[in-house]
C-alpha cells in the first residue's frame, strides 16, 4: 500500500505534475520540429526539455511516495525510459512508412 501524499506537498505535486506535462510536450515538439525542418541545433534543446521532465518526474514520484514501493519505482523508471525512446521509435516508424509508400507509388508509376 502506498502512503498518501502529505497535504503540505500539494503545491509540489501540483507544480511538478504540470511541469511533467509541459516539458514532455516541449520535448516532443522540439524533437519533431528538429527532425522535420532538418535543424539539428534544436535537438539539444529537446534533450534539455527531457532533462527537466526527468527531474520533475523524480520530484513528483518522491512527493507522492512512489519510491517507497519497488513496483511503482519501476513504473516511473520505465515511463521515463519510454518517453526518451518513443519519439525516436515513432520517427523511424514514420520515415519507414513514408519510404515504403514512396516505393509503392514509384512501382505503380513504372508499371502503368
C-alpha positions, 0 to 999 in steps of 0.5 A, spaced: 500 500 500 502 506 498 502 512 503 498 518 501 501 524 499 502 529 505 497 535 504 503 540 505 506 537 498 500 539 494 503 545 491 509 540 489 505 535 486 501 540 483 507 544 480 511 538 478 505 534 475 504 540 470 511 541 469 511 533 467 506 535 462 509 541 459 516 539 458 514 532 455 510 536 450 516 541 449 520 535 448 516 532 443 515 538 439 522 540 439 524 533 437 519 533 431 520 540 429 528 538 429 527 532 425 522 535 420 525 542 418 532 538 418 535 543 424 539 539 428 541 545 433 534 544 436 535 537 438 539 539 444 534 543 446 529 537 446 534 533 450 534 539 455 526 539 455 527 531 457 532 533 462 527 537 466 521 532 465 526 527 468 527 531 474 520 533 475 518 526 474 523 524 480 520 530 484 513 528 483 514 520 484 518 522 491 512 527 493 507 522 492 511 516 495 512 512 489 519 510 491 517 507 497 514 501 493 519 497 488 513 496 483 511 503 482 519 505 482 519 501 476 513 504 473 516 511 473 523 508 471 520 505 465 515 511 463 521 515 463 525 510 459 519 510 454 518 517 453 526 518 451 525 512 446 518 513 443 519 519 439 525 516 436 521 509 435 515 513 432 520 517 427 523 511 424 516 508 424 514 514 420 520 515 415 519 507 414 512 508 412 513 514 408 519 510 404 515 504 403 509 508 400 514 512 396 516 505 393 509 503 392 507 509 388 514 509 384 512 501 382 505 503 380 508 509 376 513 504 372 508 499 371 502 503 368 
